[in-house]
Amino acid sequence: MEEKVWDPLRRKEVPLTPEERVRQWFISFLRSEAGVPVHMMMSEVALLSGGKRYRADIVVYDRTGSPLMVVECKKPEVPLDEKVTDQALRYDRSLGVRYIAVTNGHATLLFEKTETGFSPLLKLPSWEEMLCRP
């Protein structure tokens, strides 16, 4: 029998794959460490970019319902290289977010949009801090 886990964002049980384990860990991290309310996140968000369909692992929204952050989750053995970062940047072209995170559960890369592109962050700001930044 396949192991399942409750996804609070999709409000259903889903198969507990290695990537899903990372996704659920990061959802929990966003809730506990960044104070993101559950109702301000969605998982497996369908996107269209360059005529292709994609699914963002997690999207965090601001109080108006606009996308604020996109998170790309990978299996623990997948290195967080340029290919993974490029995937998250492709999602930004559809969403127009201020923050990007990529994680494999062992390492997490965080980025904030600047005038010239995305710059690395050392620490994830709280949801309230993300909302207040220009």
TORKOLRO-543589 format. One record per residue (C-alpha): x, y, z; residue in three letters. Coordinates in Angstrom, 2 decimals, decimal comma. Each point is the difference from the previous one (the first is absolute). Layout:
# residues N
<zanu><c1>X</c1><c2>Y</c2><c3>Z</c3><type>ala</type></zanu>
...
This chain:
# residues 134
<zanu><c1>0,00</c1><c2>0,00</c2><c3>0,00</c3><type>met</type></zanu>
<zanu><c1>1,28</c1><c2>3,42</c2><c3>-1,00</c3><type>glu</type></zanu>
<zanu><c1>0,88</c1><c2>2,37</c2><c3>2,84</c3><type>glu</type></zanu>
<zanu><c1>-1,99</c1><c2>3,25</c2><c3>-0,04</c3><type>lys</type></zanu>
<zanu><c1>0,20</c1><c2>3,36</c2><c3>1,73</c3><type>val</type></zanu>
<zanu><c1>-2,61</c1><c2>2,70</c2><c3>0,63</c3><type>trp</type></zanu>
<zanu><c1>0,65</c1><c2>3,11</c2><c3>-2,08</c3><type>asp</type></zanu>
<zanu><c1>-1,55</c1><c2>2,95</c2><c3>1,87</c3><type>pro</type></zanu>
<zanu><c1>0,08</c1><c2>2,13</c2><c3>-3,15</c3><type>leu</type></zanu>
<zanu><c1>-1,77</c1><c2>-2,45</c2><c3>-2,32</c3><type>arg</type></zanu>
<zanu><c1>-2,10</c1><c2>-1,23</c2><c3>2,94</c3><type>arg</type></zanu>
<zanu><c1>0,44</c1><c2>-3,66</c2><c3>-0,87</c3><type>lys</type></zanu>
<zanu><c1>2,32</c1><c2>-2,94</c2><c3>0,43</c3><type>glu</type></zanu>
<zanu><c1>2,70</c1><c2>-0,30</c2><c3>-2,64</c3><type>val</type></zanu>
<zanu><c1>2,64</c1><c2>-2,67</c2><c3>-0,67</c3><type>pro</type></zanu>
<zanu><c1>3,08</c1><c2>0,55</c2><c3>2,15</c3><type>leu</type></zanu>
<zanu><c1>2,68</c1><c2>0,13</c2><c3>-2,68</c3><type>thr</type></zanu>
<zanu><c1>3,50</c1><c2>1,34</c2><c3>0,82</c3><type>pro</type></zanu>
<zanu><c1>-0,91</c1><c2>3,33</c2><c3>-1,66</c3><type>glu</type></zanu>
<zanu><c1>-3,31</c1><c2>0,14</c2><c3>1,89</c3><type>glu</type></zanu>
<zanu><c1>1,87</c1><c2>-0,52</c2><c3>3,27</c3><type>arg</type></zanu>
<zanu><c1>2,13</c1><c2>3,06</c2><c3>-0,83</c3><type>val</type></zanu>
<zanu><c1>-3,10</c1><c2>2,00</c2><c3>-1,03</c3><type>arg</type></zanu>
<zanu><c1>-1,80</c1><c2>-0,81</c2><c3>3,27</c3><type>gln</type></zanu>
<zanu><c1>3,11</c1><c2>0,87</c2><c3>2,02</c3><type>trp</type></zanu>
<zanu><c1>0,25</c1><c2>3,40</c2><c3>-1,72</c3><type>phe</type></zanu>
<zanu><c1>-3,73</c1><c2>0,70</c2><c3>0,44</c3><type>ile</type></zanu>
<zanu><c1>0,50</c1><c2>-0,66</c2><c3>3,71</c3><type>ser</type></zanu>
<zanu><c1>3,11</c1><c2>2,23</c2><c3>0,00</c3><type>phe</type></zanu>
<zanu><c1>-1,92</c1><c2>2,83</c2><c3>-1,69</c3><type>leu</type></zanu>
<zanu><c1>-2,75</c1><c2>-0,29</c2><c3>2,59</c3><type>arg</type></zanu>
<zanu><c1>2,18</c1><c2>-0,30</c2><c3>3,11</c3><type>ser</type></zanu>
<zanu><c1>3,09</c1><c2>2,06</c2><c3>-0,86</c3><type>glu</type></zanu>
<zanu><c1>-1,35</c1><c2>2,64</c2><c3>-2,41</c3><type>ala</type></zanu>
<zanu><c1>-3,53</c1><c2>0,25</c2><c3>1,40</c3><type>gly</type></zanu>
<zanu><c1>-1,72</c1><c2>-0,57</c2><c3>-3,34</c3><type>val</type></zanu>
<zanu><c1>-3,69</c1><c2>-0,76</c2><c3>0,57</c3><type>pro</type></zanu>
<zanu><c1>-1,09</c1><c2>-3,30</c2><c3>-1,58</c3><type>val</type></zanu>
<zanu><c1>-2,75</c1><c2>1,74</c2><c3>-1,97</c3><type>his</type></zanu>
<zanu><c1>2,66</c1><c2>2,22</c2><c3>-1,65</c3><type>met</type></zanu>
<zanu><c1>1,80</c1><c2>-2,96</c2><c3>-1,61</c3><type>met</type></zanu>
<zanu><c1>-0,84</c1><c2>-2,41</c2><c3>-2,79</c3><type>met</type></zanu>
<zanu><c1>1,84</c1><c2>-3,10</c2><c3>-1,21</c3><type>ser</type></zanu>
<zanu><c1>0,18</c1><c2>-1,47</c2><c3>-3,49</c3><type>glu</type></zanu>
<zanu><c1>-1,03</c1><c2>3,29</c2><c3>-1,65</c3><type>val</type></zanu>
<zanu><c1>-0,56</c1><c2>-0,33</c2><c3>-3,76</c3><type>ala</type></zanu>
<zanu><c1>1,93</c1><c2>2,53</c2><c3>-2,10</c3><type>leu</type></zanu>
<zanu><c1>0,35</c1><c2>0,78</c2><c3>-3,68</c3><type>leu</type></zanu>
<zanu><c1>3,34</c1><c2>1,36</c2><c3>-1,21</c3><type>ser</type></zanu>
<zanu><c1>1,14</c1><c2>0,21</c2><c3>-3,60</c3><type>gly</type></zanu>
<zanu><c1>-2,92</c1><c2>-2,16</c2><c3>-1,10</c3><type>gly</type></zanu>
<zanu><c1>1,00</c1><c2>-2,82</c2><c3>2,39</c3><type>lys</type></zanu>
<zanu><c1>-1,83</c1><c2>-1,16</c2><c3>3,10</c3><type>arg</type></zanu>
<zanu><c1>1,83</c1><c2>-0,22</c2><c3>3,31</c3><type>tyr</type></zanu>
<zanu><c1>-0,85</c1><c2>-0,55</c2><c3>3,66</c3><type>arg</type></zanu>
<zanu><c1>1,57</c1><c2>2,11</c2><c3>2,72</c3><type>ala</type></zanu>
<zanu><c1>0,51</c1><c2>-2,01</c2><c3>3,19</c3><type>asp</type></zanu>
<zanu><c1>-1,03</c1><c2>2,76</c2><c3>2,40</c3><type>ile</type></zanu>
<zanu><c1>-1,22</c1><c2>3,55</c2><c3>-0,59</c3><type>val</type></zanu>
<zanu><c1>-0,30</c1><c2>2,48</c2><c3>2,87</c3><type>val</type></zanu>
<zanu><c1>-2,45</c1><c2>2,87</c2><c3>-0,45</c3><type>tyr</type></zanu>
<zanu><c1>-0,27</c1><c2>3,48</c2><c3>1,49</c3><type>asp</type></zanu>
<zanu><c1>-3,16</c1><c2>1,35</c2><c3>1,62</c3><type>arg</type></zanu>
<zanu><c1>-1,46</c1><c2>1,04</c2><c3>-3,37</c3><type>thr</type></zanu>
<zanu><c1>0,44</c1><c2>-3,49</c2><c3>-1,44</c3><type>gly</type></zanu>
<zanu><c1>2,96</c1><c2>0,96</c2><c3>-2,19</c3><type>ser</type></zanu>
<zanu><c1>2,90</c1><c2>-2,48</c2><c3>-0,20</c3><type>pro</type></zanu>
<zanu><c1>2,79</c1><c2>1,01</c2><c3>2,36</c3><type>leu</type></zanu>
<zanu><c1>2,33</c1><c2>-3,02</c2><c3>-0,04</c3><type>met</type></zanu>
<zanu><c1>0,47</c1><c2>-3,16</c2><c3>-2,02</c3><type>val</type></zanu>
<zanu><c1>1,69</c1><c2>-3,08</c2><c3>1,42</c3><type>val</type></zanu>
<zanu><c1>1,50</c1><c2>-2,82</c2><c3>-2,06</c3><type>glu</type></zanu>
<zanu><c1>0,48</c1><c2>-3,25</c2><c3>1,94</c3><type>cys</type></zanu>
<zanu><c1>2,29</c1><c2>-2,77</c2><c3>-1,14</c3><type>lys</type></zanu>
<zanu><c1>0,80</c1><c2>-3,49</c2><c3>1,24</c3><type>lys</type></zanu>
<zanu><c1>2,77</c1><c2>0,00</c2><c3>2,63</c3><type>pro</type></zanu>
<zanu><c1>2,55</c1><c2>-1,48</c2><c3>-2,42</c3><type>glu</type></zanu>
<zanu><c1>-0,55</c1><c2>2,71</c2><c3>-2,66</c3><type>val</type></zanu>
<zanu><c1>2,72</c1><c2>2,67</c2><c3>0,15</c3><type>pro</type></zanu>
<zanu><c1>-1,15</c1><c2>3,61</c2><c3>0,05</c3><type>leu</type></zanu>
<zanu><c1>1,77</c1><c2>1,06</c2><c3>-3,15</c3><type>asp</type></zanu>
<zanu><c1>-0,61</c1><c2>2,59</c2><c3>-2,70</c3><type>glu</type></zanu>
<zanu><c1>-2,56</c1><c2>-2,24</c2><c3>-1,73</c3><type>lys</type></zanu>
<zanu><c1>-2,18</c1><c2>-0,10</c2><c3>3,15</c3><type>val</type></zanu>
<zanu><c1>0,36</c1><c2>3,75</c2><c3>0,55</c3><type>thr</type></zanu>
<zanu><c1>-0,90</c1><c2>0,66</c2><c3>-3,65</c3><type>asp</type></zanu>
<zanu><c1>-3,17</c1><c2>-2,04</c2><c3>0,46</c3><type>gln</type></zanu>
<zanu><c1>-1,10</c1><c2>2,23</c2><c3>2,88</c3><type>ala</type></zanu>
<zanu><c1>0,87</c1><c2>3,11</c2><c3>-2,02</c3><type>leu</type></zanu>
<zanu><c1>-2,18</c1><c2>-1,31</c2><c3>-2,84</c3><type>arg</type></zanu>
<zanu><c1>-2,90</c1><c2>-0,20</c2><c3>2,46</c3><type>tyr</type></zanu>
<zanu><c1>0,66</c1><c2>3,60</c2><c3>0,98</c3><type>asp</type></zanu>
<zanu><c1>-0,59</c1><c2>1,09</c2><c3>-3,60</c3><type>arg</type></zanu>
<zanu><c1>-3,59</c1><c2>-1,24</c2><c3>0,40</c3><type>ser</type></zanu>
<zanu><c1>-0,52</c1><c2>1,09</c2><c3>3,59</c3><type>leu</type></zanu>
<zanu><c1>2,05</c1><c2>3,17</c2><c3>0,49</c3><type>gly</type></zanu>
<zanu><c1>1,04</c1><c2>-0,86</c2><c3>3,56</c3><type>val</type></zanu>
<zanu><c1>2,31</c1><c2>1,95</c2><c3>2,30</c3><type>arg</type></zanu>
<zanu><c1>1,60</c1><c2>-3,10</c2><c3>1,57</c3><type>tyr</type></zanu>
<zanu><c1>1,21</c1><c2>-3,38</c2><c3>-1,28</c3><type>ile</type></zanu>
<zanu><c1>1,08</c1><c2>-3,02</c2><c3>2,02</c3><type>ala</type></zanu>
<zanu><c1>1,41</c1><c2>-3,30</c2><c3>-1,25</c3><type>val</type></zanu>
<zanu><c1>0,53</c1><c2>-2,86</c2><c3>2,42</c3><type>thr</type></zanu>
<zanu><c1>0,84</c1><c2>-3,67</c2><c3>0,12</c3><type>asn</type></zanu>
<zanu><c1>-0,51</c1><c2>-0,28</c2><c3>3,75</c3><type>gly</type></zanu>
<zanu><c1>3,75</c1><c2>0,06</c2><c3>0,67</c3><type>his</type></zanu>
<zanu><c1>0,77</c1><c2>3,36</c2><c3>-1,57</c3><type>ala</type></zanu>
<zanu><c1>-2,20</c1><c2>2,98</c2><c3>-0,77</c3><type>thr</type></zanu>
<zanu><c1>0,82</c1><c2>2,93</c2><c3>-2,25</c3><type>leu</type></zanu>
<zanu><c1>-1,93</c1><c2>3,24</c2><c3>0,51</c3><type>leu</type></zanu>
<zanu><c1>-0,24</c1><c2>2,93</c2><c3>-2,38</c3><type>phe</type></zanu>
<zanu><c1>-1,60</c1><c2>3,45</c2><c3>0,08</c3><type>glu</type></zanu>
<zanu><c1>-0,89</c1><c2>2,03</c2><c3>-3,09</c3><type>lys</type></zanu>
<zanu><c1>2,05</c1><c2>3,16</c2><c3>-0,48</c3><type>thr</type></zanu>
<zanu><c1>0,08</c1><c2>2,60</c2><c3>-2,75</c3><type>glu</type></zanu>
<zanu><c1>2,56</c1><c2>-2,08</c2><c3>-1,90</c3><type>thr</type></zanu>
<zanu><c1>-1,36</c1><c2>-3,53</c2><c3>0,56</c3><type>gly</type></zanu>
<zanu><c1>0,06</c1><c2>-2,31</c2><c3>3,01</c3><type>phe</type></zanu>
<zanu><c1>2,55</c1><c2>0,24</c2><c3>2,79</c3><type>ser</type></zanu>
<zanu><c1>0,78</c1><c2>-2,74</c2><c3>2,54</c3><type>pro</type></zanu>
<zanu><c1>-1,36</c1><c2>0,29</c2><c3>3,54</c3><type>leu</type></zanu>
<zanu><c1>1,67</c1><c2>-1,52</c2><c3>3,04</c3><type>leu</type></zanu>
<zanu><c1>-3,24</c1><c2>-0,35</c2><c3>1,96</c3><type>lys</type></zanu>
<zanu><c1>-3,66</c1><c2>-0,25</c2><c3>-0,93</c3><type>leu</type></zanu>
<zanu><c1>-1,86</c1><c2>3,10</c2><c3>1,19</c3><type>pro</type></zanu>
<zanu><c1>-3,24</c1><c2>-0,51</c2><c3>1,88</c3><type>ser</type></zanu>
<zanu><c1>-3,22</c1><c2>0,24</c2><c3>-1,99</c3><type>trp</type></zanu>
<zanu><c1>-0,70</c1><c2>3,39</c2><c3>1,62</c3><type>glu</type></zanu>
<zanu><c1>3,48</c1><c2>1,24</c2><c3>-0,98</c3><type>glu</type></zanu>
<zanu><c1>-0,53</c1><c2>-1,25</c2><c3>-3,56</c3><type>met</type></zanu>
<zanu><c1>-3,27</c1><c2>1,93</c2><c3>-0,17</c3><type>leu</type></zanu>
<zanu><c1>1,65</c1><c2>3,23</c2><c3>1,19</c3><type>cys</type></zanu>
<zanu><c1>3,00</c1><c2>-0,02</c2><c3>-2,32</c3><type>arg</type></zanu>
<zanu><c1>-0,28</c1><c2>2,21</c2><c3>-3,10</c3><type>pro</type></zanu>
